[in-house]
Every structure is written in structure tokens, then in C-alpha cells.
Amino acid sequence: MVRGNKKPEYMKSVVGPALGLLALLGIASYALLGPTGIIAWTDYRAALSERKVELANLQKERDALRNRQMLLDRDNVDPDLAGELMRKELNVVAPDEMVVPLK
């Protein structure tokens, strides 16, 4: 009968640490395998290098557009750019000009 009384106490003393151990294992596995875990860092590094290349291309494009914007300043328009845009967008040609289409 003495053994019967100690069994519930033994179970109580084992269940608490077992649940704690399971919780720690769950946290550790999430830290390793989760979406922001240690194993996902390699994917992030690859994505980061791709994004850096894309960012460099976008910065070049932005600089080209900024330069074009500066050339189209209201007070001081570049005459060559204005003529190019008129011919391209409006199909405007002077009477003495000849248009040669290039294919």
C-alpha cells in the first residue's frame, strides 16, 4: 500500500520536467527550422544578393530618369530633347525635313 501512495507523487514530479523539456525542444526546433530560423539564413543570403543586383539596376534607371527630368526643366529645356520628344510622341516634322524609317 505504501507503493500505491507514492505513484501519484512520482507522476507529478515527472510530468512537470517532461512538459518543460518538450517546450524547450519545440522552441529549439522552431529556432532551427522555422521561417526565420538558422537554416533559413542561407535562403535569405541568396535573396539578399539577388535584391542587391535588382537595387543597383533600379538605381541606374532612376538616375537616367532623373537626368531626363533635369533636361526637361521648364525654364531651360534642352532643344535636342524637345525636338526628339516632339517627333517621337506627336509625329511633328518640319516641312523641309525628310523622315527615313529605320527598321
Rosetta blueprint (number, residue, H / E / L):
1 M L
2 V H
3 R H
4 G H
5 N H
6 K H
7 K H
8 P H
9 E H
10 Y H
11 M H
12 K H
13 S H
14 V H
15 V H
16 G H
17 P H
18 A H
19 L H
20 G H
21 L H
22 L H
23 A H
24 L H
25 L H
26 G H
27 I H
28 A H
29 S H
30 Y H
31 A H
32 L H
33 L H
34 G L
35 P L
36 T L
37 G L
38 I L
39 I L
40 A L
41 W H
42 T H
43 D H
44 Y H
45 R H
46 A H
47 A H
48 L H
49 S H
50 E H
51 R H
52 K H
53 V H
54 E H
55 L H
56 A H
57 N H
58 L H
59 Q H
60 K H
61 E H
62 R H
63 D H
64 A H
65 L H
66 R H
67 N H
68 R H
69 Q H
70 M H
71 L H
72 L L
73 D L
74 R L
75 D L
76 N L
77 V L
78 D L
79 P H
80 D H
81 L H
82 A H
83 G H
84 E H
85 L H
86 M H
87 R H
88 K H
89 E H
90 L H
91 N L
92 V L
93 V L
94 A L
95 P L
96 D L
97 E L
98 M L
99 V L
100 V L
101 P L
102 L L
103 K L
